[in-house]
Amino acid sequence: MVLKPHLDDFKIIGYYLGKITIGIGLFMLIPIICALGFREVSPTFDFFIGIGVSFLCGFILTRICFTDKDLNWMQGMIVVSLSWLVATAIGAIPLYLSGHFKSYLDACFDAMSGFATTGLTLAQDIDHFSYAHNLWRHLIMFIGGQGIVIVALSLFVKGFSGAFKMYVGEARDERVLPNVIHTSRFIWLVSIIFLVLGTLALGITGLLNGMKAQNAFFHGACIFMAAFDTGGFAPQSQNILYYHNMTFETITIVIMILGAINFKLHYHLWTGNFKELFRNIEMRTFFVTIVITFIITAIGLHKLGIYQPAIVLFRKGFYQLISGHTGTGFQTIYAKQFIGGWNELSLTGVIFAMALGGAVCSTTGAIKMLRIGIIMKAVKEDIRRIMLPEKAIVVQRFHHVKNIFLEDKQVRAALLISLCYLLLYAAGALVGMFFGYPFVDSLFESTSAAANVGLSCGITDTAMPVFLKFTYIIQMWAGRLEFMSIFTLLGFLIAAIKGK
Amino acid sequence: MKQLKNYELRIMNCRKNKIIFIFPFVFFIWSLICFSETISSTELINSAKQYDGEEIDYKGEVIGDVMVRGRFAWINVNDGKNAIGIWLPQPLVKEISYAGSYKAKGDIVEVKGKFNRACIEHGGDLDIHAVSLQIVQKGENVDEVISPRKIKVAIAFLIICLTLTVIYFIKLGYGNRS
């Protein structure tokens, strides 16, 4: 028997949703300051409207649903899944008002793509975007990368037990520090220190390469946010190709890799434990998968003979691959070149890389390295079991911050989430094919959306069917939250309708 | 004699008319040869293999930064669909006075040069190595157009927000006192 949710459930969910809505609105103050600094009047009004809507909705929700009760697991998960939809709807308001989107749905697509750190875009005429709107596009990736709920709540909540439930709901099941709020503040600290260093490195590189000072540092900050949070937006329509600079590309590769590694590992590096970098199962798996997928891509590109000599092949092939593997989505080639210029073998290498993703408790999407590592260990254990005598006790261990014995429940969880991702990739590809796109193109774009990558082979366009836009939005949402909170929301809705 | 004169006159008029008709035609052909048709960015990207290494004409708006690199420079030119990187001698960029941004419409330029599908010199970039640049239309600063409705809505929301914030802080004050 399914139990119908109580009124209290709705009130608690509404109350926290209201607080998060106000939190999202507060973040719009940053682009307003930017707009005032650059004397951009129209964008200032756009963001005032955005703040107005978020404050009004937030105040109404917190007043109507006022409660001092804490969240349980179900409520926490539902708050998380709904928060991402609410943040998308509110974050899209200033984007839509900018006049660079053909419809509000297109603006929502970009907002979800930003919050989920995907990087697919339907924006028109990016080269004439205002500084404020451009900053907002990149800032939402920074907020989404840290986790919308935790970011919004850490603004005005000192600490409460419900925070951990929402932290888990946002696909972060590992605590760096014992307290979740302290963990989220550590993540903020790391991100802000890297933001300053990354902006300086990219800004100085831009300056030395002929950019105006204000553009160099503004682009530096935006590109850092997009790279560290493995987002993939860029201030110009050509993405990273705009800069025509190898140093710039190299710095972004370093930032993308930093963004793709576990925050727990960042903490160990922070405290001087560099050995962890080489012993950790995620880093080892990451290294192996990069090598394998790059070999596939490089063989494909070599067969084509398009990039000669080898250094050119490495620069183009490795950049797109590492961008896909870390889930960033930066491109130094045009979207149409993937289909028109690359062969199926090289595309397969990139699709595999996108499908695998980076580390858990990082800003990347996709299956993730810890799960791949665990599955590989389980395969190894089973092979050893077959090879050794029946009475032999086979034990498998792996190192992830500490030595852990491999258990069946870990393997089961890893396989379950991996299966969900594979089904999500396949579902998006089927929808793409339904609308007449070829198989490889559909699979490429679907994997990119569901794994929160952002590389595009050209399907993502304002002219694509509305249903496909919705499909990619749902894929980005589900892929970022790693399913559990969305399954809980679905269960809650079914219980609300069918429950007794 | 008179008839002969008339005949000559008619022939002369006919020649005159022919010249009037032929001159624009010759001029048209000449202009086609000298300023061959520009190719769109979409065509260049989609049929990159076909145009690889060809001398082409490309027209569009200069956007972003003019990035001087020693004796050469990079500009990015957007034809309304895509922007393509143009590598050109530094003296040529001196003619560019506006680059497209939020507050400016960039110069519309026509460049003539070699198209590269994967330029060896520039790490495999799809680019054009230009030998000439012509300003087709000067750019200009763009004034912001703000709709009066947007201003009214923003002010209304601002008032609501301020009121709600004041109410929130008053309630917070009462709560703390109690």
Interface residues (C-beta under 8 A of the other chain):
Chain A: E40 V41 S42 F45 D46 F48 I49 I51 G52 V53 F55 L56 F59 L97 D127 H128 F129 S130 Y131 N209 G210 M211 K212 N215 Q236 S237 Q238 L241 Y242 H244 M246 E249 I306 Y307 Q308 P309 I311 V312 L313 R315 K316 T332 I333 Y334 K336 Q337 G340 G341
Chain B: I45 N46 S47 A48 K49 I63 G64 D65 V66 M67 V68 R69 A73 W74 N76 N78 N82 A83 G85 W87 G100 S101 Y102 K103 R117 A118 I120 H122 G123 G124 D125 L126 D127 E144 V145 I146 K150 I151 V153 A154 A156 F157 L158 I160 C161 L164 T165 Y168
